[in-house]
Amino acid sequence: MTSPTLLLVDDDPAILDVVGRFARRAGFEPIACAGGGEALRYLSKGRADVAVVDLRMPGIDGFEVARAIRQTDPACPVILMSGVATIDNAVEATRLGAVDFLTKPFDFSRLTTSLSAARNAVPHLSDAPLPAGAGAEFCGMAGASRTMQELFGQIRRLAPHARSVLISGETGVGKELVARAVHASGARPQAPFVAVNCSAFTETLFEAHVFGHAKGAFTGAADARRGLFEAADGGTLFLDEVGDLPLAAQAKLLRVLETGDVRRVGALEARRTDVQVIAATNRELHDEVTAGRFRADLFYRLSAVTFVIPPLRDRRDDIPGLAAGFVRENAARLGRPIVGFTASAERHLLASPWEGNVRELRNTVERACLLAEGVRITERELVAPGPRSRPLGPSPRPAPASRAVSADSGPSLARMERGRIVEVLQQTGGNKMATARILGVSRRALYRRLIRYGLYSRN
């Protein structure tokens, strides 16, 4: 069998030499072209299995070569590289369908990985069919569906070049996992990753917590304390639920993002920081900007690179793999010989609405593993009172409060769920938004449970 061909395009002979050597080690036969014009002449009469193309070349640049490859052979994976990496170039590379965007000087381990991934992306190059689910795992996340694979590819391409990132998605889809994947795939994966939930603080506490405070800045500030921006210096600060920030705090955050200078509360001098900021929200920030609840300039600053995580109901192909992974995780932790689900249980998993997304699926499987009596989880162990047990379809109207389920008369699972809701409500001081987030359900789902269990109050 002849080796697959790799079209290598660069006007620097040294790059052609070094990448050519790595290509041979990866099993390719490199075809070197010393510029875009030479590459186009080759493409007019021949083809390649994979292409590695430099962006900045005199005359015909790498984008033109990539477009020509896309027109003549859309199945050919293209890896773009540049010594001047900008987020605009990375975004354009993504638009053109590039499988990776490498920065010079090369990280040779990443070059090797990229060549291997490009080879695996072309079915006829594999020595054997890929196993089911291959490539489904990425930085602690799982998802074999096309939408998740596209998301993983976007993270690989854009993360090394992004200074600010916005992650959007419903509660429970895994926004912090995506944030950690962006950090791990970025230019400084060994640097600190610091996370803060913006909805957990008042405006004053947020400033003191994130920006730090000087000694005596307010009552109780016995000592000076650095904030999370300083703690994340050189690394990444993850701002979860950034849409919950008050407008005044948004203005101060924007100033730090624009200048890099952090002034502690009560301090006169600012401190310079170098921080990648990743923000996440379950709100539609476009609507929040229109309504005047979120600053447009902060939104545009944060959303230079945006990753949208689809809800679980829109990627149901991922449910079996995710559920199987949660079973393995819990079976090992509990020391139980659980190997999977019955056929009816699998149908139930696929038909459920999963209002709390992956977090709700994880919690449901964990509870089922605790209740399972055999080696396979049945539908009975997946079903619990409340919205989680309903199949897809219109939501029934909640029962009147006078018909609420009694904790004494209901089944044991109802008592367990009611008790857990009461416990979390006490922990959050009755804050229903925080309670829903901890329980892994939407606020609407929580309200239905509160009504069902006689816990609803307008206070």
Secondary structure, DSSP 8 states (H G I E B T S, - for coil): ----EEEEE-S-HHHHHHHHHHHHHTT-EEEEESSHHHHHHHHTT---SEEEEES--SSS-HHHHHHHHHHH-TTS-EEEEESS--HHHHHHHHHTT-SEEEESS--HHHHHHHHHHHHHTSGGG-SS---TTTT-EETTEE--SHHHHHHHHHHHHHGGG-SEEEEE--TTS-HHHHHHHHHHTSS-TTS-EEEEEGGGS-HHHHHHHHHEE-TTSSTT--S-EE-HHHHTTTSEEEEETGGGS-HHHHHHHHHHHHH-EE--BT-SS-EE---EEEEEESS-HHHHHHTTSS-HHHHHHHTTEEEE---GGG-GGGHHHHHHHHHHHHHHHHT----EE-HHHHHHHHHS--TTHHHHHHHHHHHHHHH--SSEE-HHHH--TTGGG--SS-------GGG---TTTS-HHHHHHHHHHHHHHHHTTT-HHHHHHHHTS-HHHHHHHHHHTT-----
